[in-house]
């Protein structure tokens, strides 16, 4: 099975997740996966892969346009699809304006579910797309050269790979 993990990013976390995910998927039996910028995935690529994973960073509550357009195109083409977002703020578990040393609220799974509800479900519903799988990972944000937060972690990305392979029907 050949999968393409496409990404659209602003700070680089979504690309990092795509690289980790493509590598983790390729280590599973019967799967060949590669990653590519979503803006560089064309119509000719649709027939070259058995399935697609599309990731988008979330900036000001919104997806990157290239990821959103690709998900819409894949949905219309009826291609097997999974999606993820890099929702760094939501994944920190802290409310905006909270003290830097404030403990995070909720479990990772609860934060992922909240990010999926906030950032994935409304976009997917509007596009009329039902993915095989969906999740959220952490991310990072800088403003004026200052790191505001960094909640990215490779472990949840790697952990998603076996579940994702099953969703795509890999043996």
N, C-alpha and C positions, 0 to 999 in steps of 0.2 A: 504494500500500500504506500502510495506516495502522497505526502501532505505538504502543503505550503503554510508556513506561519508568517503572516503578513503583519506589519506593525506601522503605527503612526505615532510619533512621539514629539515632545517638546523638550523635555529635560534629559531624555535618554533611558529612562527606566523601562518604558514599554519595549524598546529595542533590546535592552538587556534581558527582559523576560522572554522575548521571542527567541533570542539566541539560546538561552538556557533550556527553553521548552523544546526547540528543534533538536538540540543535542540529546535531551532526555528521551524524546520520542524515538530518535534514531537508534538509541541503545536498546530499544525493545525489539523483540523478534518480529520480522516481517514488515517493519516500518522504515521508510526513508523519508526524512523530513529536512526541509531547508527553510531559511528565513529570508524575507525580503521586505523592503519598504513598500507599504501599501500603495503609495503613489506610483510605483513602478510595475504594478500588476495589471496587465492588459487583458483584453478579451481573448487573445490567443492562448493565454495561460490557463484559461478555464478548463480546457480539455486535457491539459498536461498533468493534472493532479486529480487524485481520488477524493480529496477533501481539503478543506481550508480552515485555518484558525486565524482569526483577525483580532488584533489588539489595538486599543486606542488609549492614549493618555486622556485624562480629564483635566481641562483647563477652564476655570470659571464655570464649572458644572457642565461643560460641553465636550463632546467628542471632537477629535480632529476630523476635518472634512474628508480627507482621503480614505480613512477607515470607514466612515459612515457610507460613503459612495460605494466602496468595495462590498460592504455587507449588503447594501441594496442590490447591487449587480449580482452577487452570488445568490441572494434570495430569489430574485426573478429567474435566474438560470436553474434553480432547484438543486444547487450544489450542496453536498453535505458540509455543514458549517458549525464551528464552535467559536465563541467570542469571549474576550476578557477585556477588562479595563485596568489601567494603572490609576487607582484612586488614592493617591498618597495621603491626602488629608483625612479622608474617611478611615483609612487603614491605620492611622496613628492612634485612633481611639480617644482622641482629645477634641474637645469643642474649641472652635475658634476663640482666641483670646484667653485660653486657660494658661495657667502658669507652666513654664517649661518643665518643671519637675513634677507636675501633676501626673498621677498614675493613669494609664489608659483605661478606658471603660469598655467592658464587654470582652468576649473571647474573639480570637481571630475569625472563627466561623461566623459569629454574630456580626462582626464588622464587614466580612465579605458579603453576607446576606443583605446588610444595609446598603452597601455600595452597589450591589446588583439591583436592588429595588430602586435606588435613586438614579443610577446612571445607565444601566443596561435595559431594564424592562421597558421604560418609556420609549426609548429609541427603537428597540426591537418591535414593540407594538405598533409604533407609527410606521415603520417600514414593512410591517406584516411578515416578519421573519421569525421562524421558530428554530433556534439553533439546537444542535444535539447536546451541547453543554455550554455553560457560561459561568464565569467567576470573576473575582476582582483580586488584584494584587496591590501591594504597596507601591510607592513611588517617591520621588523627591521633588522639592521645589526650591528654587533660588529666586531671590529678588534683589536686583541691583548688586549682584555678585555675592550676596549673603545667603547661606543655606538656611532656609526657614524650617524644613523638616526633611527627614529621610527615613521612610518606613519600608523601603524596598528590601526584600530578602529572597534569595534564590530558593530556599527550602520549600516554600509553598508552591512555587512554580514547578520544581522537580516532582513534588508529590502529586501534582495534577496529571502528569503525563500518563501513568497507567490507567487512570479513570477515563482520560480522554481517548486513549487507544481503544478501550472497550466501547466507548460511545460511538466511535467510528467503525466498530465491528472488526477490529484487528484480531487475528487469531493468536 
